[in-house]
């Protein structure tokens, strides 16, 4: 009997291999383990067996029946007409996504890094008053930056801000200390347009004010920011700079990522890219916004977002950015 | 600014220890940015002094001469085209196989005669621009000597970024740069050699009427000047740093400007009467040295001589005081002018000069007399018989004294972790000419006046001096401690970004940026006159935008030249009622039916509010300005008017193209931000099966969905889980609205009877309202 059953299993396997349609499988199933099958007869013959025989053949028959049922089930599960396909995997697809402006993308990237370091992202005002754009930033009345040649003055006595640095003042007025903010935004300069000059472009302002904020902290934040934005350990160089609202002031350069500091057209053969101006907040600036410079220190920095976007996306003409020309702008996919 | 290292070396003790090619990397990170370092004279080889022993005319050439030139040992045949060749002239010879300007000079035939080298002009040696004739060296020059051992031809010329010197008036001369180099390399700065004036003669008649604009004016007369020829070494220096050599008197004033940063002027003494410094009369004119007639303003500071204008203070002198070939007595001016006044004048006249760009930086008035004494010293070297013809007349009403700053040790600690000792502080500051008195808790620092005009005035300025000389590269970065306040939180950038990203992903739109002002040309074409804030003095595009969709029309128009349809958006500032206001504008332009486009705009709007705020919006007919179509829709949320779905009038729509439909969405983003974000509540799903029933209701044509909705709302049943509008079909005289009900119960499976009841009741309700219904 045992041998007979084994043969049956082998036979079923062989016959199943030969079929590929669900109906055929079901037919085979009926034939071999259905109600009228020989197997079924064997099962019913169990009733007439002695107790000892039952003990031997009962479990055997049952296990074989399960084995056979499993064979049919597995075979049926292996079939699915839906996945039978003549798909040409080489067919192309037309990608039609929307796009975000490159400056939006870069601003997002930088603010995300700063947020992770505890910075709050603010937004300033494009139409600004003289106080916030100049006076509160320790920029004297006869400073060249205030010239008509450089600043868009308005007929309502205000101006279009020439820098995001005024947001330092707004932040101090609104939140006082401790303060850790950044503010991306649009600024305006009265410039003639060419491939590298725009009258409307983006900067990002950053400011930290608290007790015992030191030069060392500023260098750390700047280095960390660059490392994260450029996804590598960026080499940084600090030079003395001059800005009326910081003292000491720094120019922070980044080792040119294209030539690795050897000198190339991108870095004008210097090996360095001038990237972040900044410095320790000038005591007069703190004082003007009601913060005691004898108790608090801080640092502030600016980043040219438009310039960074141009570097990152290798945009060779700044005029594309405000042109609204979709032939240029559609290329920037959403990140 | 160009700097000659040969000059620097002469001011620094033991300067031979300094590598003047490499030191500039350090200078860049400690002082100011160096843009370029060029080694001069390296390309000169076998260039010697030699004497012309005989000159013969070339038989066939008018220009060429046949020379015999001697270096004391050998005689060479040279063919030369210079007009100034003569016997006995000591000049500069490039021998056979020697090099000038990187070019090898070979023995070759010139016009039939062998030339065994070349006699050089200034430009050929790279030390001047003169190509009029060959160089004539003084008669006592030894011959056969390498020219480089006699003259400073080998030099390192350094270009420093002017921008990085804006706040360092002391660095606008070589002596100031030398002070920095000495400080950063630990060397000693040598004092300048001066000629002291005894001042036992009479004072000159000099008056300053505007002391605030001219803090100091020094003048002196010198006569019996017989030599107005600039020594070759000075000519080489001037040429290397980008200045043209003119004559000794003029060159010396330039030299002093390059050495000390103090602009000077030499006038022909014969025309100088009494000098008065005062403001010009508005609309007067004056012809400057460059022969340009210039209009003057009542804030232009002038030097006057007698009753005539003599020069524009700090900018440029005039024609009539020029040094002439027969000048043998001069009046030397060394004055200090107010930085702002000079800058304004230079800008107004469009005339920025070497002098004005230095005065703009706020020069130290204490340089004035120093510069004169230094100039006299150099002048006397070339004119040993020179006579001082007046007192060094010095009008200096308010003497600038060195300032004192108390720098507490605690302050240093608040700015940096660098462990500065008393010795370090003293060494660094004293190397920069500051004086330091060390106290227990602080340092009393005296700032030299060359640094005190605007650069160093407060303790933080001294900290900069200390840290930059110590070295920014040695600073050990340190993370910030966690101390920020969570309550300092503004959502604006996040919300703007989310809205942008939503529009770009869900509706495949493209973000653009555009200018804050209207394009005048577009407004003119549309016949729209905008009364809003204007830019002063700018060219075209003067009016700031108060309507974002309107300002985007030209961009839509341009893009339609390249694309069949566009869907763009911008989140930006508009200026409304004198206030900044953030707006979101979406522009849809396609060749589709206007109804479809309006419906898309409605879907975009409602989806945006749902997605970002979980809020519902409602729409009411209304427009934002009269150039929009009457069918425009107001967008309301939480009972606040928050924006518009806009159709333009025919003129504006035609502007972008007659065949295109144009619809805009304008949302006041400041108001949008104020809308609270609703937190949706969880609603359990019915455990029992639900049934969806579709109905098509036929209405007369004039019935709007809102009318139908009223009828639908009147039908109440607790079995309704949801009602959905599916679509509308326009027949010739009627409309077919299709709606769907999802019905069911949270308690049980609906009985067949309940379902039938619902259907009968609903159909009757619709019929009772006089409408037809198909289920």
Interface residues (C-beta under 8 A of the other chain):
Chain A: X96 X97 X98 X99 X100 X101 X103 X104 X107 X108 X111 X117 X118 X119 X120 X121 X122 X123 X125 X126 X127 X142 X144 X147 X148 X149 X152 X153 X154 X155 X156 X158 X160 X175 X178 X179 X180 X181 X184 X186 X188 X190 X200 X208 X210 X212 X213 X214 X215 X216 X217 X219 X220 X221 X223 X224 X237 X238 X239 X240 X241 X242 X247 X248 X249 X250 X251 X270 X280 X282 X283 X297 X321 X322 X323 X324 X325 X326 X327 X329 X330 X334
Chain B: X28 X29 X30 X31 X32 X33 X35 X164 X166 X167 X168 X339 X340 X343 X344 X347 X360 X414 X415 X416 X417 X458 X460 X461 X463 X464 X467 X468 X472 X473 X475 X476 X477 X478 X479 X480 X481 X482 X483 X484 X485 X488 X489 X490 X492 X493 X494 X497 X500 X501 X503 X504 X505 X507 X508 X509 X510 X511 X512 X513 X514 X515 X516 X533 X534 X535 X536 X537 X538 X544 X552 X555 X558 X559 X562 X563 X566 X567 X568 X572 X573 X575 X578 X579 X580 X582
